[in-house]
Amino acid sequence: MRIPVRSKREPGIYGPNAVSFPAYVTGFFLVGMPLVVITIFSFLSRGDFGSGVIRKFTLEAYRTVFFETDLMGNSSFNFTYLHIIGRSVLLAFTVTLICLIVGIPTAIWIALQKKSTQRVLIALVTIPFWVNVLARTYAWMLLLSEGGLFDKLGSPVLLYTSWATFIGLTYAFLPFMVLPIYASAEKLDRSILEAAFDLGASGWRVLIRIVIPMIRFGIFAGIAIVFIPALGAYVQPALLGGNKVMLIGSLINDQFGESRNWPVGSALAVLLLAMTGLILLSTRRRKLEFAS
Amino acid sequence: MVDDSGWADLVISGVSKSFRDPKGAEVKALAEVSLNIPSGEFVVLLGPSGCGKTTLLRSIAGFEKIDAGYINLGGTRIDLLPPHKRPVNTVFQSYALFPHMTVAENISFGLENEKIEKREIKSRVAEVLELVEMRALSERKPSQMSGGQQQRAALARALAKKPKVLLLDEPLAALDLKLRKTMQIELKRIHRATGTTFLFVTHDQNEAMALGDRIAVFNSGQLVQVGTPFEIYTAPTTEFVANFIGESTVLTGSIDSRTFTGEGVKIQQIPNQIADGSAKKIIIRPEAFSLFSGKNSVGQLRIKEIIFAGDALEVLLASSTGHEVRVKSDVSILAQLSVGNEVELFVDAAQIGQIN
């Protein structure tokens, strides 16, 4: 007999030990250290010749992000950077939404196929991963450019517009939405769906009241792994959007490059990190609410 | 052929269904099955696994499309309707409770699909929870309940819809023996209290006899016999039924002037309703035999095996040709028996039946 069991967090058994040592080393040097360095940089002063930092504590970088000072020395709130952050959030949100709308039905549909068909379909979903993201983005440039396939089919030339960025991001992240949702939909007990129909529910109600709540963990995972990278995306806005519309990823890149303002670049990176952290925390809170 | 009258009767007429096995060969799951179930009856579909009983139940529920025949309920044809439009409900073998909902939410889900007032839903939920004695657990999630409690919740969820026919797909198979017995009694009580038609699938012949007003025995897609448990047990019409329901000894031989001869045994005083002839099959239940004393002696037979079952003895005898004869006896003679010895066998000839 199958009783659906809720996954429970079991504290303690995954504590540090010899086997997990490499993971801790990797995590410390490749994740922890860079974050610490960036956070420290954001509180230091700009180097004498622009690039680099000098060891002098200041909140100047954060002040630059939020305030501007005119020639008379008056400070006023600066919306420029906040606009860029807001625009990035909106874009990431829209990309996530479209990935959800397309990804949920796709994943459920795959999970309802025969086992052998499922394997083929999942392989098809993962095929784009075999090709480097840059190569795939260049392919989209060709498709969307003047004289490209979309142009020939009568669509306006979208290359170097926000639409191109949006299309490129949605394309790149859709598999990341489909896979975790499929992983939970595939575990759905068919008799539970039959029971819902048996109790008089229409297909739509079975989807909303039974299927989606039962695959919610897959959906949360999908949202997290689409929204977060989409928020900081750099490749697609640069190549497809032609960097015409500033997004936070490009902005950070510029601060370290052309603008030669490492502290401000670091401060923006820290703000981006804080935002994604808050979003992750809020989905975790929702998870707990659902589970209780 | 089938009487279609009766207001809420379930009429299954000439229903056939084939599947393709993984190799592509056609497998007949149901072969022209016809069965008429009057409203309020408790009917058990009994048979070994793969006999078609579950396919028939799923066809009535709407999860399988039948290839031929029709299914009527209360004079309306239902086999063309989708599952959610049929006035029947199912209790699944795996219970199929919604894991993210409490017991009360599971039950009200079915009622919310109809246009029922909130207050009415609440009282109906309370009513069925009372019926299955689950009132105290209404706010529990399925994962917080035992198998028996989940079983009751699944039953309540289906009954809350007030179905014309309740379909039960081996609902007790996952429970241990003691709990199963308790639930059998519960089911009988609930059946009486609701007056709903119950259609219960099982492969367990004891369960079938304990529960059913009538039993429909299936074998490889065919409906082989329908009758009350008493009829099925005392007058099986085929060797399959005789062996599947209870134990029995089947003897093949000829009958001449009320005397049966065959398989190394000779039985006198064969009942009149069994006509003379050759290649006759007679069936004798273990309790129709007795050892050491009786009226109608069959002769001396060798003891092959002795099984002590607590309240009774099962003795396996072998005829002179080696044919097995099953005898059920009082435990008091245990001390007088030993394997390999010969013992005199008697039979109550009135209990001898004939099969085709």
Interface residues (C-beta under 8 A of the other chain):
Chain A: M1 R2 I3 P4 V5 R6 D189 S191 I192 E194 A195 A196 F197 D198 L199 G200 A201 S202 R205 R209 I210 P213 M214 F290
Chain B: A61 G62 F63 P82 P83 H84 K85 N89 T90 F92 Q93 S94 A96 L97 F98 P99 H100 F109 G110 N113 E114 P142 S143 G147 Q150 R157 A158 K161 A173 A174
